[in-house]
Amino acid sequence: MTLNRLAMLATVTGTLVAVAAVAPVAAQETVLDAIAISGSIGPLTDPDAAYWKDAPAVNVAMQPQMIANPQNQDPAVKELTIRAVHNGQWFAFLIEWADPTKNDRLVVDRFGDQVAVEIPASYKPGDMPNPMMGGPGERMHIMQWRAAFQNDIATKGEPKIGDLYPYIHVDVYPDEVLRATDASAYRGAVGVDNPISRPRRSAVLDQMAEGFGTLTVEPEQQSDGRGVWADGRWRVVITHPLAAGDPNDPMLAPGDETLAAFAVWEGGAREVGSRKAWSDWVKLKLDARNQ
């Protein structure tokens, strides 16, 4: 064997060792227990509810998104702290992370804070689907909370153009001089009925995916949630029915096990789309008590 081939082999071997050294710890070693709570019915949306103090916290390391372009080599958020509960009808996550800025308004060059939970639509113990939005035949249910959605709901409607761009000057708007059908071409996503642009009742968006490039808004929107930002930290609740009756969603019951993975975007760091931090799978166990 020549010296060149020996050098090449050493380089490849070193690379494999380096990759192994930074590979994430197996997700099944981290267990998130969703405790059963009493005295609560319906959606669990309060980040300040007393029952969160009884739920054990799990710290989940976040990783750079280095597979799909544009990549995010140095994400702003390195760790999430997560708790989980259920009341026999709904399950919920309380997700916390450090964020020095609150970003809940969207303009051309600014992005919003977001966090998402991913759960397999169908799961059997021992399954280990791709945590990066699944794959063919591995449908994922993705619940994404957006600070901008919550801000729009809190301010009772769409923000005014003058609020987003205080120095803008407009002579006339198309819908002031054209029929509604003719003006729709000038209304962007609203004009083509993009589901993201519709008025919302919830700050959480239900989506589904079977791999990269397949993310789709679900026809039925059932998730809910609310976030609170204070002292440089987000505390966000995402909640969903245990048994939603939707084939795109997981069907869960007290005592079940499944997997959960997480993603987070820091708008102040210009993170959006694939520029995010993500986690490997965490095993989720639902307390067998049915409150």
C-alpha positions as CSV (number, residue, x, y, z in Angstrom):
1,M,0.0,0.0,0.0
2,T,1.4,3.3,-1.0
3,L,2.0,6.2,1.4
4,N,-0.7,8.2,-0.4
5,R,-3.3,5.5,0.1
6,L,-2.2,5.1,3.7
7,A,-2.7,8.9,4.2
8,M,-6.1,8.8,2.5
9,L,-7.2,5.9,4.7
10,A,-6.0,7.7,7.8
11,T,-7.9,10.8,6.8
12,V,-11.1,8.9,6.2
13,T,-10.7,7.0,9.4
14,G,-10.1,10.3,11.3
15,T,-13.2,11.8,9.7
16,L,-15.4,8.9,10.8
17,V,-14.0,9.1,14.3
18,A,-14.7,12.8,14.4
19,V,-18.3,12.3,13.1
20,A,-18.9,9.6,15.7
21,A,-17.6,11.9,18.5
22,V,-20.2,14.6,17.7
23,A,-23.1,12.2,16.9
24,P,-26.1,12.9,19.1
25,V,-26.8,10.6,22.1
26,A,-29.5,8.1,21.2
27,A,-32.8,9.8,21.7
28,Q,-34.5,6.9,23.5
29,E,-32.1,7.5,26.4
30,T,-34.0,10.7,27.2
31,V,-37.5,10.2,28.5
32,L,-40.2,12.9,28.9
33,D,-42.9,11.9,31.3
34,A,-46.3,13.6,30.6
35,I,-47.9,13.5,34.1
36,A,-51.7,13.2,34.5
37,I,-53.3,16.3,36.0
38,S,-56.7,16.8,37.6
39,G,-59.1,19.7,37.8
40,S,-58.6,20.7,34.1
41,I,-60.7,20.0,31.0
42,G,-60.2,21.0,27.4
43,P,-57.0,22.6,26.0
44,L,-54.1,23.2,28.3
45,T,-52.8,26.6,27.2
46,D,-51.6,28.4,30.4
47,P,-47.8,28.6,30.7
48,D,-48.2,29.8,34.3
49,A,-50.5,27.0,35.5
50,A,-49.6,25.4,38.9
51,Y,-49.4,21.9,37.5
52,W,-46.3,22.6,35.5
53,K,-44.3,22.7,38.8
54,D,-45.1,19.0,39.3
55,A,-44.1,18.0,35.8
56,P,-40.4,16.8,35.6
57,A,-38.2,18.9,33.3
58,V,-36.0,17.5,30.6
59,N,-33.2,19.5,29.0
60,V,-33.0,18.7,25.2
61,A,-29.8,19.7,23.3
62,M,-30.4,21.4,20.0
63,Q,-28.3,20.7,16.9
64,P,-27.4,22.8,13.8
65,Q,-29.5,22.1,10.7
66,M,-26.8,21.0,8.3
67,I,-28.8,18.8,5.8
68,A,-31.1,21.0,3.8
69,N,-30.1,24.4,2.3
70,P,-29.9,27.0,3.5
71,Q,-28.1,25.4,6.5
72,N,-27.7,26.9,10.0
73,Q,-24.2,26.1,11.2
74,D,-24.5,28.0,14.5
75,P,-28.0,28.2,15.8
76,A,-28.8,30.8,18.4
77,V,-30.7,28.4,20.7
78,K,-28.6,25.6,22.1
79,E,-31.0,24.0,24.6
80,L,-34.7,23.7,25.3
81,T,-36.2,22.8,28.7
82,I,-39.4,20.8,28.3
83,R,-42.2,19.5,30.5
84,A,-45.3,17.6,29.5
85,V,-48.8,16.9,31.0
86,H,-52.1,15.5,30.0
87,N,-55.7,15.7,31.4
88,G,-57.0,12.6,29.7
89,Q,-58.3,14.6,26.8
90,W,-55.5,16.9,25.8
91,F,-51.7,16.6,26.1
92,A,-49.4,19.6,26.3
93,F,-45.8,20.7,26.3
94,L,-44.2,23.6,28.1
95,I,-41.1,24.6,26.2
96,E,-38.7,27.1,27.6
97,W,-35.5,28.7,26.1
98,A,-33.3,31.7,26.5
99,D,-33.9,34.5,23.9
100,P,-32.6,38.0,24.5
101,T,-35.1,39.6,22.1
102,K,-38.8,39.2,21.6
103,N,-39.6,39.0,17.8
104,D,-43.3,38.8,17.1
105,R,-43.7,41.1,14.1
106,L,-42.8,40.1,10.5
107,V,-41.5,42.6,7.9
108,V,-39.3,42.1,4.9
109,D,-36.0,41.9,6.7
110,R,-37.1,40.7,10.1
111,F,-38.3,37.2,11.3
112,G,-40.3,35.9,14.2
113,D,-39.6,33.6,17.0
114,Q,-41.0,30.1,16.6
115,V,-40.9,26.6,18.2
116,A,-42.3,23.3,17.0
117,V,-43.1,19.8,18.2
118,E,-43.0,16.8,15.9
119,I,-44.8,13.5,16.7
120,P,-45.2,10.4,14.4
121,A,-48.7,10.2,13.1
122,S,-48.4,6.4,13.7
123,Y,-46.0,4.8,16.1
124,K,-45.1,1.4,17.4
125,P,-42.6,0.8,20.2
126,G,-39.2,0.2,18.6
127,D,-39.9,2.4,15.6
128,M,-37.2,5.0,14.8
129,P,-38.3,7.2,11.9
130,N,-36.2,10.0,10.5
131,P,-36.5,12.9,13.0
132,M,-36.0,15.4,10.2
133,M,-39.7,15.5,9.2
134,G,-39.9,11.7,8.6
135,G,-39.8,10.1,5.2
136,P,-42.0,8.2,2.7
137,G,-44.5,6.2,4.7
138,E,-43.4,7.9,7.9
139,R,-45.9,10.7,8.3
140,M,-45.1,13.3,10.9
141,H,-47.6,15.6,12.7
142,I,-45.9,19.0,13.4
143,M,-47.3,21.6,15.7
144,Q,-45.6,25.0,15.3
145,W,-46.2,27.9,17.5
146,R,-45.4,31.3,16.0
147,A,-44.9,34.5,18.0
148,A,-46.2,36.5,15.0
149,F,-49.5,34.6,14.9
150,Q,-50.0,35.2,18.6
151,N,-49.3,38.9,18.2
152,D,-51.8,39.1,15.4
153,I,-54.5,37.4,17.6
154,A,-53.7,39.6,20.6
155,T,-54.0,42.8,18.5
156,K,-57.3,41.5,17.0
157,G,-56.4,41.2,13.4
158,E,-53.8,41.9,10.8
159,P,-51.2,44.6,11.6
160,K,-51.6,47.9,9.8
161,I,-49.1,48.7,7.1
162,G,-48.1,51.8,8.9
163,D,-47.4,49.8,12.1
164,L,-44.9,47.6,10.2
165,Y,-43.4,50.3,8.0
166,P,-43.9,53.7,9.8
167,Y,-42.3,55.7,7.0
168,I,-44.2,54.2,4.1
169,H,-46.1,56.4,1.7
170,V,-49.0,55.0,-0.3
171,D,-50.9,56.9,-3.0
172,V,-53.7,54.4,-3.5
173,Y,-54.4,50.7,-2.7
174,P,-55.5,48.5,-5.6
175,D,-58.7,47.4,-3.7
176,E,-59.7,51.0,-3.5
177,V,-60.0,51.4,-7.3
178,L,-60.5,47.8,-8.5
179,R,-63.1,45.1,-8.1
180,A,-62.2,42.5,-5.4
181,T,-61.5,39.9,-8.1
182,D,-59.2,42.2,-10.0
183,A,-57.4,43.4,-6.8
184,S,-56.7,39.9,-5.6
185,A,-53.6,39.7,-7.8
186,Y,-52.1,42.5,-5.7
187,R,-52.8,40.9,-2.3
188,G,-49.9,38.4,-2.4
189,A,-50.5,35.2,-0.3
190,V,-54.0,36.4,0.8
191,G,-55.0,36.7,-2.9
192,V,-54.3,33.1,-3.6
193,D,-55.8,31.9,-0.3
194,N,-52.5,30.7,1.2
195,P,-53.6,28.9,4.5
196,I,-50.8,30.6,6.4
197,S,-52.3,34.0,5.6
198,R,-55.8,33.3,6.7
199,P,-57.1,34.9,9.9
200,R,-56.2,32.6,12.8
201,R,-57.8,31.6,16.0
202,S,-54.7,29.9,17.3
203,A,-51.0,30.7,17.5
204,V,-50.2,27.1,16.7
205,L,-50.2,25.7,13.1
206,D,-50.9,22.0,12.5
207,Q,-48.8,20.6,9.6
208,M,-47.7,17.3,8.3
209,A,-44.7,16.0,6.4
210,E,-43.1,12.8,5.0
211,G,-39.6,14.1,4.5
212,F,-37.8,17.2,3.1
213,G,-39.9,19.4,0.9
214,T,-43.2,17.9,1.8
215,L,-44.3,20.1,4.7
216,T,-48.1,20.8,4.2
217,V,-50.7,22.7,6.3
218,E,-53.3,20.2,7.6
219,P,-56.9,20.7,6.6
220,E,-58.0,20.3,10.2
221,Q,-56.5,22.7,12.7
222,Q,-56.9,21.5,16.3
223,S,-53.8,22.5,18.2
224,D,-53.6,25.5,20.5
225,G,-51.1,27.3,22.6
226,R,-49.7,30.4,24.1
227,G,-46.3,31.9,24.8
228,V,-45.0,34.4,27.3
229,W,-41.7,36.3,26.9
230,A,-40.1,37.8,30.0
231,D,-36.6,38.5,31.3
232,G,-35.0,37.2,28.1
233,R,-36.8,33.9,28.1
234,W,-39.7,32.3,26.2
235,R,-42.2,30.0,27.9
236,V,-44.5,28.4,25.3
237,V,-47.3,25.9,25.7
238,I,-48.3,23.7,22.7
239,T,-51.4,21.5,23.3
240,H,-53.3,19.0,21.1
241,P,-56.2,16.5,21.6
242,L,-55.0,13.0,22.6
243,A,-57.3,11.5,20.1
244,A,-58.1,14.1,17.5
245,G,-59.9,11.7,15.1
246,D,-57.7,13.0,12.2
247,P,-55.7,10.4,10.2
248,N,-52.9,12.9,9.9
249,D,-52.6,13.2,13.7
250,P,-51.4,10.7,16.4
251,M,-54.1,8.7,18.2
252,L,-52.9,8.6,21.8
253,A,-54.3,7.5,25.2
254,P,-53.1,7.6,28.8
255,G,-50.4,4.9,29.2
256,D,-49.2,5.2,25.6
257,E,-45.6,5.8,24.5
258,T,-44.5,7.7,21.4
259,L,-41.6,10.0,20.2
260,A,-41.3,13.7,20.1
261,A,-38.7,15.9,18.5
262,F,-38.4,19.7,18.6
263,A,-37.2,22.7,16.5
264,V,-36.7,26.3,17.4
265,W,-36.1,29.5,15.5
266,E,-34.7,32.8,16.9
267,G,-36.0,35.6,14.8
268,G,-33.5,38.1,16.1
269,A,-30.7,35.8,14.7
270,R,-32.5,35.8,11.3
271,E,-33.5,32.2,11.6
272,V,-36.4,31.1,9.4
273,G,-37.4,28.1,7.4
274,S,-34.5,25.6,7.3
275,R,-32.3,28.0,9.3
276,K,-33.2,26.5,12.6
277,A,-32.0,24.3,15.5
278,W,-33.5,20.8,15.8
279,S,-33.4,17.9,18.3
280,D,-33.2,14.2,18.0
281,W,-36.1,12.0,19.2
282,V,-37.2,12.1,22.9
283,K,-39.3,9.2,24.2
284,L,-42.7,10.5,25.4
285,K,-44.6,8.5,28.0
286,L,-48.1,9.5,29.0
287,D,-49.1,8.8,32.6
288,A,-51.5,5.8,32.6
289,R,-53.9,7.6,35.0
290,N,-56.9,9.0,33.1
291,Q,-58.0,12.2,35.0
